[in-house]
Amino acid sequence: MRLEVCRRAGILGMWFYGDSRPSKSDSVIVFRHRGIACDYTECGIFIASKYATLEKPVKMTLGELLESLPKDERVYADNNGFSKFFREHGIKTVGDFLRVLEALESE
């Protein structure tokens, strides 16, 4: 399934919320039309609860989500575990995110 980001709402990428160390097998809660993915940590569940009444979420793995997005799609995170992970590994796009996760999983 190709996830569409709602560009008319001004969302030009995918936002990630949560505090776990990401891996492709992690389950995430995705709000397609808002461009938001949350993990199952306290941070992720808190953000997901804010959007659950606005849109029906889709549950999938982080790997499935990333594979379904364009590789040049921007990824964002602010003040959470994902943001720290993105900074540590220089992640700016979905393609960067996938490459880092695959490299870490092959170690």
C-alpha positions as CSV (number, residue, x, y, z in Angstrom):
1,M,0.0,0.0,0.0
2,R,1.4,3.4,-1.0
3,L,1.0,5.9,1.8
4,E,0.0,9.3,0.6
5,V,1.0,12.4,2.6
6,C,-1.6,15.1,2.7
7,R,0.3,17.9,0.9
8,R,-2.6,20.3,0.9
9,A,-2.3,20.3,4.7
10,G,1.3,21.5,4.3
11,I,2.8,18.2,5.4
12,L,5.8,17.6,3.1
13,G,7.3,14.5,4.7
14,M,6.7,11.8,7.4
15,W,6.9,12.7,11.1
16,F,8.0,10.0,13.6
17,Y,7.2,9.9,17.3
18,G,8.5,7.6,20.0
19,D,11.5,6.8,22.1
20,S,12.5,3.3,21.1
21,R,15.6,2.5,19.2
22,P,14.1,1.9,15.7
23,S,14.3,-1.4,13.8
24,K,12.5,-2.5,10.7
25,S,10.5,-5.1,12.7
26,D,9.0,-2.5,15.1
27,S,5.3,-2.1,15.0
28,V,4.1,1.4,14.3
29,I,0.8,3.2,14.2
30,V,0.4,5.3,11.0
31,F,-1.9,8.2,10.3
32,R,-1.6,8.3,6.5
33,H,-3.3,11.6,5.7
34,R,-1.4,13.4,8.4
35,G,2.0,11.9,7.6
36,I,2.6,10.6,11.2
37,A,4.0,7.4,12.5
38,C,4.2,6.5,16.2
39,D,5.9,3.6,18.0
40,Y,4.5,1.9,21.0
41,T,6.5,3.7,23.7
42,E,4.8,6.2,26.0
43,C,5.8,9.1,23.7
44,G,4.4,7.3,20.6
45,I,1.1,6.3,22.3
46,F,0.6,9.8,23.7
47,I,0.9,11.4,20.2
48,A,-1.2,8.6,18.6
49,S,-4.0,9.3,21.1
50,K,-4.1,12.9,19.8
51,Y,-4.8,11.8,16.3
52,A,-6.9,8.6,16.8
53,T,-10.2,10.6,16.8
54,L,-9.2,12.4,13.6
55,E,-8.2,9.5,11.4
56,K,-8.3,5.7,11.6
57,P,-4.8,4.5,12.1
58,V,-3.0,1.7,10.1
59,K,-0.8,-0.7,12.0
60,M,2.3,-2.0,10.3
61,T,6.0,-2.6,10.8
62,L,8.4,0.3,10.4
63,G,10.0,-1.6,7.5
64,E,6.7,-2.0,5.7
65,L,6.0,1.7,6.2
66,L,9.4,2.8,4.9
67,E,9.3,0.4,1.9
68,S,5.9,1.9,0.9
69,L,7.2,5.5,0.8
70,P,9.3,7.3,-1.9
71,K,13.0,7.0,-1.0
72,D,13.4,10.8,-1.3
73,E,10.6,11.5,1.1
74,R,11.8,13.7,4.0
75,V,11.6,12.3,7.5
76,Y,11.2,14.4,10.6
77,A,11.2,14.0,14.4
78,D,11.3,16.6,17.1
79,N,12.5,16.1,20.7
80,N,12.1,12.3,20.9
81,G,14.0,9.1,20.4
82,F,13.6,9.2,16.7
83,S,15.1,12.7,16.5
84,K,18.2,11.6,18.4
85,F,18.5,8.6,16.2
86,F,18.2,10.8,13.0
87,R,20.8,13.2,14.3
88,E,23.3,10.5,15.3
89,H,23.1,8.8,11.8
90,G,22.6,11.9,9.6
91,I,19.1,10.7,8.4
92,K,17.2,13.2,6.3
93,T,15.1,10.9,3.9
94,V,13.3,7.6,3.9
95,G,16.1,6.2,1.8
96,D,18.7,7.3,4.5
97,F,16.5,5.8,7.2
98,L,16.2,2.4,5.4
99,R,20.0,2.2,4.7
100,V,20.9,2.9,8.3
101,L,18.4,0.4,9.7
102,E,19.6,-2.3,7.2
103,A,23.3,-1.6,8.1
104,L,22.6,-1.8,11.8
105,E,20.6,-5.0,11.5
106,S,23.4,-6.7,9.4
107,E,26.0,-6.0,12.2
